[in-house]
Amino acid sequence: MMDRATGRPRGFGFVTMSSPEEAQKAIDASIGKSVDGRALTVNIAKPREERAPGGGDRRQYSGERSRY
């Protein structure tokens, strides 16, 4: 996965396995391993959670500035 803004790798990716058993074997084999000095973390992907449109909990900009 590449970062759209920087074009640099984001440090994660997705792999599809042919069976849940094969996926679990890969997870078990990666525990305690590292690549290029970085520890691996392997998880089973879950569906994205629904988010509020527009980025969620952002405050509305009123256009007014406070003057001190």
PDB file of N, CA, C and O in Angstrom:
ATOM      1  N   MET A   1       0.847  -1.174   0.000  1.00  0.00           N
ATOM      2  CA  MET A   1       0.000   0.000   0.000  1.00  0.00           C
ATOM      3  C   MET A   1       0.896   1.241   0.000  1.00  0.00           C
ATOM      4  O   MET A   1       1.848   1.339   0.773  1.00  0.00           O
ATOM      5  N   MET A   2       0.572   2.172  -0.872  1.00  0.00           N
ATOM      6  CA  MET A   2       1.350   3.409  -1.003  1.00  0.00           C
ATOM      7  C   MET A   2       0.531   4.595  -0.505  1.00  0.00           C
ATOM      8  O   MET A   2      -0.684   4.646  -0.699  1.00  0.00           O
ATOM      9  N   ASP A   3       1.202   5.545   0.137  1.00  0.00           N
ATOM     10  CA  ASP A   3       0.564   6.774   0.590  1.00  0.00           C
ATOM     11  C   ASP A   3       0.314   7.664  -0.620  1.00  0.00           C
ATOM     12  O   ASP A   3       1.245   7.957  -1.371  1.00  0.00           O
ATOM     13  N   ARG A   4      -0.926   8.098  -0.821  1.00  0.00           N
ATOM     14  CA  ARG A   4      -1.252   8.923  -1.986  1.00  0.00           C
ATOM     15  C   ARG A   4      -0.543  10.266  -1.959  1.00  0.00           C
ATOM     16  O   ARG A   4      -0.135  10.775  -3.003  1.00  0.00           O
ATOM     17  N   ALA A   5      -0.395  10.835  -0.792  1.00  0.00           N
ATOM     18  CA  ALA A   5       0.190  12.178  -0.677  1.00  0.00           C
ATOM     19  C   ALA A   5       1.692  12.183  -0.909  1.00  0.00           C
ATOM     20  O   ALA A   5       2.211  13.079  -1.574  1.00  0.00           O
ATOM     21  N   THR A   6       2.402  11.189  -0.366  1.00  0.00           N
ATOM     22  CA  THR A   6       3.869  11.193  -0.434  1.00  0.00           C
ATOM     23  C   THR A   6       4.432  10.231  -1.466  1.00  0.00           C
ATOM     24  O   THR A   6       5.579  10.375  -1.889  1.00  0.00           O
ATOM     25  N   GLY A   7       3.630   9.244  -1.878  1.00  0.00           N
ATOM     26  CA  GLY A   7       4.129   8.230  -2.798  1.00  0.00           C
ATOM     27  C   GLY A   7       5.013   7.193  -2.140  1.00  0.00           C
ATOM     28  O   GLY A   7       5.568   6.328  -2.818  1.00  0.00           O
ATOM     29  N   ARG A   8       5.152   7.269  -0.818  1.00  0.00           N
ATOM     30  CA  ARG A   8       5.990   6.323  -0.067  1.00  0.00           C
ATOM     31  C   ARG A   8       5.145   5.153   0.434  1.00  0.00           C
ATOM     32  O   ARG A   8       3.934   5.292   0.603  1.00  0.00           O
ATOM     33  N   PRO A   9       5.775   4.003   0.671  1.00  0.00           N
ATOM     34  CA  PRO A   9       5.034   2.865   1.220  1.00  0.00           C
ATOM     35  C   PRO A   9       4.453   3.196   2.590  1.00  0.00           C
ATOM     36  O   PRO A   9       5.092   3.871   3.397  1.00  0.00           O
ATOM     37  N   ARG A  10       3.248   2.722   2.846  1.00  0.00           N
ATOM     38  CA  ARG A  10       2.593   2.963   4.126  1.00  0.00           C
ATOM     39  C   ARG A  10       2.973   1.938   5.185  1.00  0.00           C
ATOM     40  O   ARG A  10       2.629   2.101   6.355  1.00  0.00           O
ATOM     41  N   GLY A  11       3.669   0.897   4.793  1.00  0.00           N
ATOM     42  CA  GLY A  11       4.153  -0.070   5.775  1.00  0.00           C
ATOM     43  C   GLY A  11       3.192  -1.207   6.045  1.00  0.00           C
ATOM     44  O   GLY A  11       3.345  -1.920   7.037  1.00  0.00           O
ATOM     45  N   PHE A  12       2.191  -1.396   5.170  1.00  0.00           N
ATOM     46  CA  PHE A  12       1.314  -2.541   5.338  1.00  0.00           C
ATOM     47  C   PHE A  12       0.808  -2.988   3.983  1.00  0.00           C
ATOM     48  O   PHE A  12       0.954  -2.279   2.987  1.00  0.00           O
ATOM     49  N   GLY A  13       0.218  -4.161   3.954  1.00  0.00           N
ATOM     50  CA  GLY A  13      -0.338  -4.706   2.727  1.00  0.00           C
ATOM     51  C   GLY A  13      -1.342  -5.786   3.060  1.00  0.00           C
ATOM     52  O   GLY A  13      -1.544  -6.129   4.225  1.00  0.00           O
ATOM     53  N   PHE A  14      -1.964  -6.313   2.037  1.00  0.00           N
ATOM     54  CA  PHE A  14      -2.965  -7.354   2.202  1.00  0.00           C
ATOM     55  C   PHE A  14      -2.545  -8.574   1.407  1.00  0.00           C
ATOM     56  O   PHE A  14      -2.026  -8.459   0.296  1.00  0.00           O
ATOM     57  N   VAL A  15      -2.775  -9.753   1.988  1.00  0.00           N
ATOM     58  CA  VAL A  15      -2.474 -11.021   1.330  1.00  0.00           C
ATOM     59  C   VAL A  15      -3.723 -11.881   1.423  1.00  0.00           C
ATOM     60  O   VAL A  15      -4.338 -11.978   2.484  1.00  0.00           O
ATOM     61  N   THR A  16      -4.097 -12.504   0.315  1.00  0.00           N
ATOM     62  CA  THR A  16      -5.253 -13.400   0.303  1.00  0.00           C
ATOM     63  C   THR A  16      -4.754 -14.832   0.384  1.00  0.00           C
ATOM     64  O   THR A  16      -3.875 -15.235  -0.377  1.00  0.00           O
ATOM     65  N   MET A  17      -5.312 -15.592   1.302  1.00  0.00           N
ATOM     66  CA  MET A  17      -4.929 -16.993   1.464  1.00  0.00           C
ATOM     67  C   MET A  17      -6.069 -17.869   0.935  1.00  0.00           C
ATOM     68  O   MET A  17      -7.211 -17.426   0.823  1.00  0.00           O
ATOM     69  N   SER A  18      -5.733 -19.117   0.614  1.00  0.00           N
ATOM     70  CA  SER A  18      -6.734 -20.010   0.029  1.00  0.00           C
ATOM     71  C   SER A  18      -7.664 -20.633   1.064  1.00  0.00           C
ATOM     72  O   SER A  18      -8.729 -21.144   0.718  1.00  0.00           O
ATOM     73  N   SER A  19      -7.264 -20.593   2.334  1.00  0.00           N
ATOM     74  CA  SER A  19      -8.124 -21.165   3.381  1.00  0.00           C
ATOM     75  C   SER A  19      -7.820 -20.500   4.715  1.00  0.00           C
ATOM     76  O   SER A  19      -6.735 -19.949   4.905  1.00  0.00           O
ATOM     77  N   PRO A  20      -8.780 -20.551   5.645  1.00  0.00           N
ATOM     78  CA  PRO A  20      -8.519 -20.005   6.987  1.00  0.00           C
ATOM     79  C   PRO A  20      -7.363 -20.720   7.681  1.00  0.00           C
ATOM     80  O   PRO A  20      -6.623 -20.101   8.445  1.00  0.00           O
ATOM     81  N   GLU A  21      -7.203 -22.015   7.423  1.00  0.00           N
ATOM     82  CA  GLU A  21      -6.112 -22.769   8.038  1.00  0.00           C
ATOM     83  C   GLU A  21      -4.756 -22.267   7.521  1.00  0.00           C
ATOM     84  O   GLU A  21      -3.808 -22.114   8.292  1.00  0.00           O
ATOM     85  N   GLU A  22      -4.677 -22.016   6.226  1.00  0.00           N
ATOM     86  CA  GLU A  22      -3.440 -21.497   5.644  1.00  0.00           C
ATOM     87  C   GLU A  22      -3.123 -20.117   6.218  1.00  0.00           C
ATOM     88  O   GLU A  22      -1.966 -19.808   6.505  1.00  0.00           O
ATOM     89  N   ALA A  23      -4.155 -19.292   6.384  1.00  0.00           N
ATOM     90  CA  ALA A  23      -3.960 -17.960   6.963  1.00  0.00           C
ATOM     91  C   ALA A  23      -3.424 -18.061   8.384  1.00  0.00           C
ATOM     92  O   ALA A  23      -2.510 -17.325   8.754  1.00  0.00           O
ATOM     93  N   GLN A  24      -3.984 -18.968   9.185  1.00  0.00           N
ATOM     94  CA  GLN A  24      -3.537 -19.119  10.566  1.00  0.00           C
ATOM     95  C   GLN A  24      -2.104 -19.613  10.630  1.00  0.00           C
ATOM     96  O   GLN A  24      -1.341 -19.185  11.496  1.00  0.00           O
ATOM     97  N   LYS A  25      -1.728 -20.506   9.727  1.00  0.00           N
ATOM     98  CA  LYS A  25      -0.333 -20.981   9.685  1.00  0.00           C
ATOM     99  C   LYS A  25       0.620 -19.830   9.382  1.00  0.00           C
ATOM    100  O   LYS A  25       1.687 -19.729   9.987  1.00  0.00           O
ATOM    101  N   ALA A  26       0.238 -18.964   8.451  1.00  0.00           N
ATOM    102  CA  ALA A  26       1.088 -17.818   8.104  1.00  0.00           C
ATOM    103  C   ALA A  26       1.212 -16.864   9.287  1.00  0.00           C
ATOM    104  O   ALA A  26       2.291 -16.334   9.552  1.00  0.00           O
ATOM    105  N   ILE A  27       0.114 -16.649   9.991  1.00  0.00           N
ATOM    106  CA  ILE A  27       0.146 -15.780  11.172  1.00  0.00           C
ATOM    107  C   ILE A  27       1.067 -16.382  12.225  1.00  0.00           C
ATOM    108  O   ILE A  27       1.921 -15.688  12.779  1.00  0.00           O
ATOM    109  N   ASP A  28       0.895 -17.662  12.499  1.00  0.00           N
ATOM    110  CA  ASP A  28       1.721 -18.331  13.509  1.00  0.00           C
ATOM    111  C   ASP A  28       3.200 -18.297  13.136  1.00  0.00           C
ATOM    112  O   ASP A  28       4.052 -18.131  14.008  1.00  0.00           O
ATOM    113  N   ALA A  29       3.514 -18.453  11.849  1.00  0.00           N
ATOM    114  CA  ALA A  29       4.912 -18.470  11.399  1.00  0.00           C
ATOM    115  C   ALA A  29       5.545 -17.081  11.470  1.00  0.00           C
ATOM    116  O   ALA A  29       6.770 -16.972  11.512  1.00  0.00           O
ATOM    117  N   SER A  30       4.740 -16.023  11.484  1.00  0.00           N
ATOM    118  CA  SER A  30       5.303 -14.667  11.466  1.00  0.00           C
ATOM    119  C   SER A  30       5.509 -14.078  12.856  1.00  0.00           C
ATOM    120  O   SER A  30       6.141 -13.030  12.988  1.00  0.00           O
ATOM    121  N   ILE A  31       4.997 -14.720  13.881  1.00  0.00           N
ATOM    122  CA  ILE A  31       5.151 -14.211  15.243  1.00  0.00           C
ATOM    123  C   ILE A  31       6.633 -14.149  15.602  1.00  0.00           C
ATOM    124  O   ILE A  31       7.351 -15.142  15.484  1.00  0.00           O
ATOM    125  N   GLY A  32       7.079 -12.983  16.037  1.00  0.00           N
ATOM    126  CA  GLY A  32       8.465 -12.792  16.441  1.00  0.00           C
ATOM    127  C   GLY A  32       9.425 -12.527  15.296  1.00  0.00           C
ATOM    128  O   GLY A  32      10.627 -12.393  15.525  1.00  0.00           O
ATOM    129  N   LYS A  33       8.931 -12.447  14.076  1.00  0.00           N
ATOM    130  CA  LYS A  33       9.787 -12.206  12.908  1.00  0.00           C
ATOM    131  C   LYS A  33       9.889 -10.717  12.621  1.00  0.00           C
ATOM    132  O   LYS A  33       9.054  -9.927  13.062  1.00  0.00           O
ATOM    133  N   SER A  34      10.930 -10.342  11.870  1.00  0.00           N
ATOM    134  CA  SER A  34      11.087  -8.950  11.458  1.00  0.00           C
ATOM    135  C   SER A  34      11.562  -8.903  10.017  1.00  0.00           C
ATOM    136  O   SER A  34      12.139  -9.863   9.507  1.00  0.00           O
ATOM    137  N   VAL A  35      11.313  -7.782   9.372  1.00  0.00           N
ATOM    138  CA  VAL A  35      11.757  -7.529   8.005  1.00  0.00           C
ATOM    139  C   VAL A  35      12.431  -6.164   8.002  1.00  0.00           C
ATOM    140  O   VAL A  35      11.841  -5.170   8.424  1.00  0.00           O
ATOM    141  N   ASP A  36      13.661  -6.124   7.528  1.00  0.00           N
ATOM    142  CA  ASP A  36      14.437  -4.875   7.495  1.00  0.00           C
ATOM    143  C   ASP A  36      14.446  -4.170   8.844  1.00  0.00           C
ATOM    144  O   ASP A  36      14.375  -2.943   8.913  1.00  0.00           O
ATOM    145  N   GLY A  37      14.535  -4.955   9.918  1.00  0.00           N
ATOM    146  CA  GLY A  37      14.614  -4.392  11.256  1.00  0.00           C
ATOM    147  C   GLY A  37      13.280  -3.970  11.863  1.00  0.00           C
ATOM    148  O   GLY A  37      13.245  -3.423  12.965  1.00  0.00           O
ATOM    149  N   ARG A  38      12.186  -4.221  11.152  1.00  0.00           N
ATOM    150  CA  ARG A  38      10.858  -3.844  11.671  1.00  0.00           C
ATOM    151  C   ARG A  38      10.086  -5.099  12.025  1.00  0.00           C
ATOM    152  O   ARG A  38       9.988  -6.027  11.222  1.00  0.00           O
ATOM    153  N   ALA A  39       9.533  -5.126  13.242  1.00  0.00           N
ATOM    154  CA  ALA A  39       8.762  -6.281  13.698  1.00  0.00           C
ATOM    155  C   ALA A  39       7.491  -6.420  12.873  1.00  0.00           C
ATOM    156  O   ALA A  39       6.823  -5.429  12.577  1.00  0.00           O
ATOM    157  N   LEU A  40       7.158  -7.667  12.501  1.00  0.00           N
ATOM    158  CA  LEU A  40       5.934  -7.929  11.753  1.00  0.00           C
ATOM    159  C   LEU A  40       4.745  -8.038  12.695  1.00  0.00           C
ATOM    160  O   LEU A  40       4.850  -8.592  13.789  1.00  0.00           O
ATOM    161  N   THR A  41       3.634  -7.511  12.262  1.00  0.00           N
ATOM    162  CA  THR A  41       2.356  -7.717  12.927  1.00  0.00           C
ATOM    163  C   THR A  41       1.413  -8.226  11.856  1.00  0.00           C
ATOM    164  O   THR A  41       1.190  -7.550  10.852  1.00  0.00           O
ATOM    165  N   VAL A  42       0.859  -9.408  12.060  1.00  0.00           N
ATOM    166  CA  VAL A  42      -0.030 -10.006  11.066  1.00  0.00           C
ATOM    167  C   VAL A  42      -1.376 -10.242  11.715  1.00  0.00           C
ATOM    168  O   VAL A  42      -1.468 -10.862  12.775  1.00  0.00           O
ATOM    169  N   ASN A  43      -2.426  -9.740  11.070  1.00  0.00           N
ATOM    170  CA  ASN A  43      -3.786  -9.892  11.563  1.00  0.00           C
ATOM    171  C   ASN A  43      -4.704 -10.303  10.426  1.00  0.00           C
ATOM    172  O   ASN A  43      -4.381 -10.104   9.255  1.00  0.00           O
ATOM    173  N   ILE A  44      -5.831 -10.868  10.767  1.00  0.00           N
ATOM    174  CA  ILE A  44      -6.858 -11.150   9.767  1.00  0.00           C
ATOM    175  C   ILE A  44      -7.648  -9.868   9.559  1.00  0.00           C
ATOM    176  O   ILE A  44      -8.099  -9.243  10.519  1.00  0.00           O
ATOM    177  N   ALA A  45      -7.812  -9.477   8.292  1.00  0.00           N
ATOM    178  CA  ALA A  45      -8.511  -8.228   7.959  1.00  0.00           C
ATOM    179  C   ALA A  45      -9.980  -8.326   8.335  1.00  0.00           C
ATOM    180  O   ALA A  45     -10.601  -9.383   8.223  1.00  0.00           O
ATOM    181  N   LYS A  46     -10.514  -7.210   8.778  1.00  0.00           N
ATOM    182  CA  LYS A  46     -11.930  -7.110   9.135  1.00  0.00           C
ATOM    183  C   LYS A  46     -12.562  -6.035   8.264  1.00  0.00           C
ATOM    184  O   LYS A  46     -11.871  -5.123   7.811  1.00  0.00           O
ATOM    185  N   PRO A  47     -13.857  -6.128   8.027  1.00  0.00           N
ATOM    186  CA  PRO A  47     -14.514  -5.086   7.217  1.00  0.00           C
ATOM    187  C   PRO A  47     -14.374  -3.721   7.880  1.00  0.00           C
ATOM    188  O   PRO A  47     -14.320  -3.606   9.104  1.00  0.00           O
ATOM    189  N   ARG A  48     -14.317  -2.686   7.036  1.00  0.00           N
ATOM    190  CA  ARG A  48     -14.240  -1.319   7.558  1.00  0.00           C
ATOM    191  C   ARG A  48     -15.484  -0.970   8.350  1.00  0.00           C
ATOM    192  O   ARG A  48     -16.593  -1.389   8.019  1.00  0.00           O
ATOM    193  N   GLU A  49     -15.277  -0.193   9.404  1.00  0.00           N
ATOM    194  CA  GLU A  49     -16.412   0.309  10.173  1.00  0.00           C
ATOM    195  C   GLU A  49     -16.984   1.522   9.457  1.00  0.00           C
ATOM    196  O   GLU A  49     -16.249   2.274   8.817  1.00  0.00           O
ATOM    197  N   GLU A  50     -18.277   1.710   9.563  1.00  0.00           N
ATOM    198  CA  GLU A  50     -18.916   2.874   8.958  1.00  0.00           C
ATOM    199  C   GLU A  50     -18.435   4.134   9.658  1.00  0.00           C
ATOM    200  O   GLU A  50     -18.298   4.166  10.881  1.00  0.00           O
ATOM    201  N   ARG A  51     -18.179   5.172   8.866  1.00  0.00           N
ATOM    202  CA  ARG A  51     -17.748   6.454   9.421  1.00  0.00           C
ATOM    203  C   ARG A  51     -18.753   7.517   9.049  1.00  0.00           C
ATOM    204  O   ARG A  51     -19.490   7.385   8.071  1.00  0.00           O
ATOM    205  N   ALA A  52     -18.773   8.575   9.840  1.00  0.00           N
ATOM    206  CA  ALA A  52     -19.630   9.712   9.521  1.00  0.00           C
ATOM    207  C   ALA A  52     -19.102  10.399   8.269  1.00  0.00           C
ATOM    208  O   ALA A  52     -17.887  10.507   8.100  1.00  0.00           O
ATOM    209  N   PRO A  53     -19.975  10.864   7.394  1.00  0.00           N
ATOM    210  CA  PRO A  53     -19.496  11.553   6.195  1.00  0.00           C
ATOM    211  C   PRO A  53     -18.725  12.821   6.540  1.00  0.00           C
ATOM    212  O   PRO A  53     -19.024  13.481   7.535  1.00  0.00           O
ATOM    213  N   GLY A  54     -17.742  13.159   5.726  1.00  0.00           N
ATOM    214  CA  GLY A  54     -16.995  14.401   5.928  1.00  0.00           C
ATOM    215  C   GLY A  54     -15.888  14.311   6.946  1.00  0.00           C
ATOM    216  O   GLY A  54     -15.407  15.346   7.406  1.00  0.00           O
ATOM    217  N   GLY A  55     -15.464  13.126   7.317  1.00  0.00           N
ATOM    218  CA  GLY A  55     -14.321  13.008   8.210  1.00  0.00           C
ATOM    219  C   GLY A  55     -14.669  12.890   9.677  1.00  0.00           C
ATOM    220  O   GLY A  55     -13.770  12.854  10.518  1.00  0.00           O
ATOM    221  N   GLY A  56     -15.954  12.829  10.010  1.00  0.00           N
ATOM    222  CA  GLY A  56     -16.307  12.546  11.391  1.00  0.00           C
ATOM    223  C   GLY A  56     -16.453  13.748  12.277  1.00  0.00           C
ATOM    224  O   GLY A  56     -17.306  14.602  12.037  1.00  0.00           O
ATOM    225  N   ASP A  57     -15.617  13.829  13.317  1.00  0.00           N
ATOM    226  CA  ASP A  57     -15.820  14.770  14.410  1.00  0.00           C
ATOM    227  C   ASP A  57     -15.091  16.097  14.195  1.00  0.00           C
ATOM    228  O   ASP A  57     -14.443  16.596  15.115  1.00  0.00           O
ATOM    229  N   ARG A  58     -15.184  16.661  13.029  1.00  0.00           N
ATOM    230  CA  ARG A  58     -14.531  17.948  12.781  1.00  0.00           C
ATOM    231  C   ARG A  58     -15.483  19.078  13.122  1.00  0.00           C
ATOM    232  O   ARG A  58     -16.696  18.969  12.948  1.00  0.00           O
ATOM    233  N   ARG A  59     -14.907  20.158  13.609  1.00  0.00           N
ATOM    234  CA  ARG A  59     -15.720  21.319  13.964  1.00  0.00           C
ATOM    235  C   ARG A  59     -15.990  22.164  12.730  1.00  0.00           C
ATOM    236  O   ARG A  59     -15.151  22.269  11.835  1.00  0.00           O
ATOM    237  N   GLN A  60     -17.149  22.753  12.697  1.00  0.00           N
ATOM    238  CA  GLN A  60     -17.512  23.626  11.593  1.00  0.00           C
ATOM    239  C   GLN A  60     -16.709  24.909  11.663  1.00  0.00           C
ATOM    240  O   GLN A  60     -16.512  25.454  12.749  1.00  0.00           O
ATOM    241  N   TYR A  61     -16.240  25.402  10.526  1.00  0.00           N
ATOM    242  CA  TYR A  61     -15.540  26.675  10.474  1.00  0.00           C
ATOM    243  C   TYR A  61     -16.569  27.756  10.231  1.00  0.00           C
ATOM    244  O   TYR A  61     -17.307  27.700   9.247  1.00  0.00           O
ATOM    245  N   SER A  62     -16.631  28.739  11.112  1.00  0.00           N
ATOM    246  CA  SER A  62     -17.654  29.785  10.999  1.00  0.00           C
ATOM    247  C   SER A  62     -17.195  30.961  10.158  1.00  0.00           C
ATOM    248  O   SER A  62     -18.013  31.781   9.742  1.00  0.00           O
ATOM    249  N   GLY A  63     -15.896  31.055   9.903  1.00  0.00           N
ATOM    250  CA  GLY A  63     -15.395  32.162   9.106  1.00  0.00           C
ATOM    251  C   GLY A  63     -15.066  33.389   9.938  1.00  0.00           C
ATOM    252  O   GLY A  63     -14.525  34.357   9.404  1.00  0.00           O
ATOM    253  N   GLU A  64     -15.373  33.379  11.209  1.00  0.00           N
ATOM    254  CA  GLU A  64     -15.095  34.527  12.077  1.00  0.00           C
ATOM    255  C   GLU A  64     -13.761  34.329  12.782  1.00  0.00           C
ATOM    256  O   GLU A  64     -13.392  33.213  13.150  1.00  0.00           O
ATOM    257  N   ARG A  65     -13.056  35.423  12.961  1.00  0.00           N
ATOM    258  CA  ARG A  65     -11.789  35.385  13.704  1.00  0.00           C
ATOM    259  C   ARG A  65     -11.966  36.138  15.009  1.00  0.00           C
ATOM    260  O   ARG A  65     -12.657  37.154  15.066  1.00  0.00           O
ATOM    261  N   SER A  66     -11.348  35.640  16.030  1.00  0.00           N
ATOM    262  CA  SER A  66     -11.396  36.383  17.284  1.00  0.00           C
ATOM    263  C   SER A  66     -10.290  37.422  17.266  1.00  0.00           C
ATOM    264  O   SER A  66      -9.200  37.173  16.750  1.00  0.00           O
ATOM    265  N   ARG A  67     -10.571  38.584  17.830  1.00  0.00           N
ATOM    266  CA  ARG A  67      -9.576  39.667  17.857  1.00  0.00           C
ATOM    267  C   ARG A  67      -9.167  39.934  19.289  1.00  0.00           C
ATOM    268  O   ARG A  67     -10.009  40.021  20.182  1.00  0.00           O
ATOM    269  N   TYR A  68      -7.872  40.063  19.501  1.00  0.00           N
ATOM    270  CA  TYR A  68      -7.359  40.312  20.859  1.00  0.00           C
ATOM    271  C   TYR A  68      -6.683  41.634  20.917  1.00  0.00           C
ATOM    272  O   TYR A  68      -6.185  42.027  21.972  1.00  0.00           O
TER     273      TYR A  68
END
